[in-house]
Amino acid sequence: MLMRMKGHNGLSPCRMCKIKGLHIPNSRATTHYVPLDRQQHPDVVDTPAETTVMKYDPADLPLRQHDEIIEMGRQVQQASTNAEAKRLAKEYGVKGVPILSFIRSVQLPWSFPFDFMHLIFKNLVPNLIQLWTNDFKDLGSADDPFVIRPTVWQAVGAATASCGPTIPYSFCSRPQNITTDKSQCTADAWSFWLQYIAPVILENRFTEDKYYRHFIDLVKLVRTCLQFEMQKNDVEFVRRGFEQWVERYEQ
């Protein structure tokens, strides 16, 4: 809000780079998603390759620059009509010039850190669970190898809840049954479940072990991000690790 960025309703929804968002196929949703590989998306298939990006390189995304964001914001604010201002804001992902940009020490977008709590614990983890339980935006089917059978997932939920008496309250709040009480889970609860409970109770739950290993790679990345101290090799591990994790997720 302070950055005057439009977010997921914009065609350029990311505040750090200029990756273009795409509509969910066969959906009336107004939000966009940002796959790296978009070669099979219906909005891209019939588009000339020279006019669009078929696949983004996660190690070389088109990053936003401070002066560019300011100029886009000025264009939106100086638009001759409200309709034109809305069109530009949606195209740029920028709604105006943020007042904090007048502070010389502020550099957009680098002066604003990532919202790790919402990005990982309130978004990514619940979305993964929806994917594993065949409840994610009509993606896939119950027969997909990454889908955990309902009876198995009920056992996972029960095991999560049953470990509560053995976990000191200072570690986290009492774990909920994530099958029946998922909506009551806080970001703190998801953080603890991701790092310490799920690696144990999800082992051998998938029909193919590669999906469990993919999840464990995420756990390692999150634990590294939450260290109190980081070395240069940790930074490179996180950078390259998330690039590879997203690429494998799309595969």
N, C-alpha and C positions, 0 to 999 in steps of 0.2 A: 504494500500500500504506500509506504513512504517512498519507494523507488518509482512509483507511478507506472508499474509494469502491469500488463493486462493478464498475464498468467495463462492458465490452460484454456481460456476462451479465445486466445489470440492464435493467428496462423503461425506466429513465431512465439510459442509459449514459454520457451526457456529464457530466463533472465541472464544466463551466462553465455549462451551461444545463439546463433541464428538458424539453428535447425528448424525446418519447416514441419508443422504438424499436419496430420492427415485425419480425415473423418473416419470413424469406425464404419467399415463397409456394412451396408444394409441396415443402418441405424439412423434414427432421427436425432441422436444426441448432438448437442452443440459443442461439446468439448472435443479436443483433439488428442491424439497420441503420437509419439515420435519414434517410430521404429528406425533403426539404423539401416536395415535392408528393406527397401520398399519396392523392389523390382516386380513383385507379384500383386501389389495393391491396385485395385481397379482404376483409381484416379491417376495412376502413373503408367500403367501398361501401355496405353495408347498415346502417351505424351512423348514427343521427340526427346531423345536422350540429351541433346545439347541444351534443352531448355529446363531441365530439372535434374535433381540429384537422385540417381538410382540407389546408391548405397553410401552412407556416411562412414568415414573412418573415425572411430571413437578416439583415436590418438591424435587426430588432426581436425577437430570440429571448427567451424567458422565462428570464432569467438567474437563477442560484442566488444566494442571499444567505447570509452567514456565520451569522447567528442561526438561519436556517431549516435549514441543514445540521446545526448542533449539536442542534436540537430533534429532527430526524429520527433522528440518531444515538442520542439518549437513548431515543426510543421503541423502537428496535430492541433496545437493551441492557436495557430494562425490560420487554420482552415476557414474557408469562406462560409461554410454551412455546417450544421451539426451532423448531417449525413456524411459529409466528407471527412469530418473529424473522426467519426466512428469507423469509417472505412479504413482510414490511415492507422488508427489505433489497433484495429484488428490485424492489419497487414504487418505492422511493425512490432506489435506486442508491447508498445509504449503508449501511455495515455497522456503524457505531458512532461514538462520539465520539473523534476523533483526539487523542492525548496532546499533540501540538504545539499544539492549540487553547487550551491553558492558558497559552501564552505570549501576552501581550496584544498584542504587535506582529504576530502572525500573523493574517491575515484569509483565511478560506476563501471562494472558491477562489483568490483573486488572488495569494496569496503563493507559489503553485506555478506556475512557467512551463510552457509547452507543451514536449513532448518532440519537438522538430523532427526529430531524427534518425530516430526510428521512424515518426512520422506521415507524413513526406514521403518519405524515402529508403528506408526498409525496408517501407513499406506502400503509399503512393500510387503511386509509380513502378512497382514490380512489378505492382500491380493494373492499372494502365493497360496495361502490356505484355500481361498476360493477356487484357484486354478486346480489344486490337488483334489478338491471335492466336487469338481465339475459344476461350478457355480460362478464362473468368471466370464461375464459379457457374452454368453452363448459361444464361447471359444472351446472347440474340441468336443469330445463326446465321452460317455462313461467308459468306453472301451480303450481310450488312450492309455498308454503305459505310464504316464505321469499321474494318472488319477488313482487315488487311494480308495479302495472299496468302502462303502458306507459302514459295514460292520467293523472293519479295521479302524476307520476313523472314529467311530464311537468308542472303541477301546483306547485309542490315543487320548480322547477327551477325558475318559474316566481315569486313565493313568495320570494325566496332568493334575486332576483334582485330588487324587488320592495321595499325591506326594506332599500335600500341604502340611500335615502334622510334623514332617521331618525337616522342614525348611524354617530357619530362624526368621522371625518377622523383620529383623533389621536388614535382611537381604532383599525382601520384596513383600508385597501384600500376598495374602493367601491365594494361590493359583486357582483359577476358575476352570470348570469343565468347558473347554473351548468348543465342544460340540453343541452344548445347550446354552451356555452363558457367554458366548463370544463377545457380545455387545458390551458386556461389563468390564472387559479387559482394558486397562489403561496402557499408556505407552510404556510405563515402567514394568507392567506385567508382561507385555510382549517382549520387552528387552530381556527380561530374565528367562522367559520361555525359550526365546531364540537361542540364547547363549548356553544355557545350562540344562534345560529339560528336553527340548526337542532333539538335540544330537543323540540322546539316549533312546527316547521312545519312538523315534522315526526310523531307527536302523531296522533294515529288513522289512519295512512296511510297503515299499514300492515294488512293483513287479520287475523293474529294472534298476539295478544298483546305481547307474549313472545319475539318476535324479536325486538320490540321497547324497552322492558325492558333490553334486552341483550345489545342494543346500549347504553342505559342510563348508564349501569354499566361501559361501556368504558369511557363515558364522566366523570363520577366520578373519575375513575382511572387517567385519563389524568389531570384533574384539581388538583388532589392531587400531582401528579408528578411535576406540575408547580408552586406549592406554594413556596414562598420565604423562608419559614421555615418549617421544618418537625419534628414531634415528633416520638418517637419509635413506637407508635401504628400506625402512618401513614405509616412507612416503612413496617410493617407487613401487613397492609391493601393492599398496592400496591403489595407486593410479593404474598400473597394468592389470591388477587383479579385477577391478571393476569393469575395465574394458573387456576382458576375456569373459567375465561372468555374464555380461549383457549379451555378448555375441553368442554364447552357448545357450542362453535363455531363448533367444530368437530362433535358434536352430531347432 
